[in-house]
Amino acid sequence: MKKSRTLLESFNYAIAGIMYSFNTQRNVRIHFLMAALVLAVSPFFSLSAFELMIVIFTIAMVIITEMINTAIENTVDMVTEKYHPLAEIAKNVAAGAVLIATLNALAVAYLIFFRRLLKFFF
C-alpha cells in the first residue's frame, strides 16, 4: 500500500476498510443492522441528547472493536498459517474485546430502554 498523499485518499482508504469489514464479516453486518434498528426506534423513546450520545458512542465502540478484531485476525493469518499459541491469544483477546463492547452495549440498552419499553407495552 502506498503512503497517503491527500486527505481525500486517506478518507478513501478508511471507507475501503469499512466496506471490506461490512462485505466480509457477518458480525459487522449484524452490528450495523442492530445499530440501524436502535437508531430508527430511538426517536419514539424521547431520549435526551445525553442518552442519544451514549447510544451512538456505544454503537461506535462495538463496530470499532469488531473492525479492530478483523484487522488483528487478518494480520495474524497473514503472518502464519500454522497454529501458534501466540496467534491464538491475539485472536482470542481481540474477540474478547468485541464481547466486552457488546455486553456493554446490552447494559446501556437495558439502562436506557428497559423502563421505556415497559411503559410502552404495559
C-alpha atoms as one frame of an Amber mdcrd trajectory, in Angstrom:
protein
   0.000   0.000   0.000   1.330   3.399  -0.907   1.566   6.299   1.509  -1.451
   8.634   1.519  -0.800  11.756  -0.486  -4.002  13.650   0.129  -6.657  13.870
   2.805  -9.200  12.570   0.293  -7.076   9.471  -0.338  -6.885   8.866   3.414
 -10.673   9.022   3.659 -10.984   6.685   0.676  -8.704   4.129   2.379 -10.768
   4.379   5.574 -14.029   3.916   3.666 -12.498   0.934   1.842 -11.691  -0.589
   5.241 -15.246  -0.078   6.448 -16.630  -1.577   3.244 -14.254  -4.554   3.456
 -15.365  -5.219   7.028 -19.037  -4.874   6.114 -18.776  -7.043   2.999 -16.700
  -9.852   4.514 -17.623 -10.034   8.202 -21.033 -11.370   9.206 -20.782  -9.912
  12.706 -20.032  -6.428  11.371 -23.200  -6.629   9.266 -25.171  -7.795  12.314
 -23.835  -4.901  14.395 -24.662  -2.386  11.649 -28.180  -3.835  11.350 -28.735
  -3.642  15.108 -27.343  -0.096  15.147 -29.724   0.943  12.386 -32.683  -0.590
  14.234 -31.772   1.080  17.537 -31.262   4.449  15.877 -34.521   4.073  13.932
 -36.601   3.430  17.069 -34.768   5.902  19.315 -36.954   8.890  18.363 -40.017
   7.034  19.669 -38.489   6.795  23.147 -37.873  10.521  23.693 -34.209  10.085
  24.528 -32.384  13.053  25.954 -29.422  14.398  23.997 -27.120  12.795  26.565
 -28.834   9.398  26.263 -28.669   9.551  22.472 -24.989  10.469  22.683 -24.356
   7.432  24.908 -26.249   5.159  22.471 -24.284   6.486  19.488 -20.963   6.194
  21.327 -21.810   2.629  22.387 -22.743   1.644  18.828 -19.482   3.107  17.551
 -17.480   1.261  20.201 -18.967  -2.111  19.201 -18.367  -1.549  15.488 -14.850
  -0.206  16.080 -13.859  -3.203  18.210 -15.311  -5.567  15.614 -13.239  -3.877
  12.900 -10.071  -3.995  15.033 -10.791  -7.681  15.640 -10.979  -8.192  11.870
  -7.693  -6.361  11.366  -5.948  -8.441  14.033  -7.320 -11.724  12.685  -6.245
 -10.867   9.121  -2.807  -9.771  10.273  -2.284 -12.976  12.257  -3.481 -15.049
   9.293  -1.076 -13.173   7.011   1.896 -13.836   9.297   1.326 -17.522   9.971
  -0.679 -20.360   8.519   0.431 -22.789  11.205  -1.075 -22.948  14.659   0.826
 -20.867  17.149  -0.284 -20.242  20.760   0.505 -16.516  20.480  -1.623 -16.260
  17.335  -4.471 -17.904  19.206  -4.036 -15.481  22.115  -4.060 -12.455  19.795
  -7.262 -13.612  18.119  -8.939 -14.550  21.407  -8.066 -11.252  23.079  -9.409
  -9.293  20.098 -12.608 -11.348  20.150 -12.842 -10.775  23.903 -12.695  -7.019
  23.330 -15.680  -7.311  20.987 -17.538  -9.375  23.577 -16.929  -6.773  26.292
 -18.052  -3.957  23.986 -21.188  -5.925  23.102 -22.007  -6.699  26.741 -21.524
  -3.010  27.489 -23.953  -2.190  24.668 -26.520  -4.557  26.159 -26.110  -2.896
  29.563 -26.550   0.546  28.007 -29.623  -0.655  26.107 -31.091  -2.043  29.307
 -30.458   1.134  31.291 -31.794   3.464  28.601 -34.629   1.469  27.012 -35.955
  -1.085  29.522 -38.186   1.226  31.588 -39.454   2.906  28.456 -40.269  -0.452
  26.882 -42.186  -1.495  29.985 -44.261   1.710  29.826 -44.829   1.173  26.126
 -46.101  -2.398  26.474 -47.846  -2.111  29.838
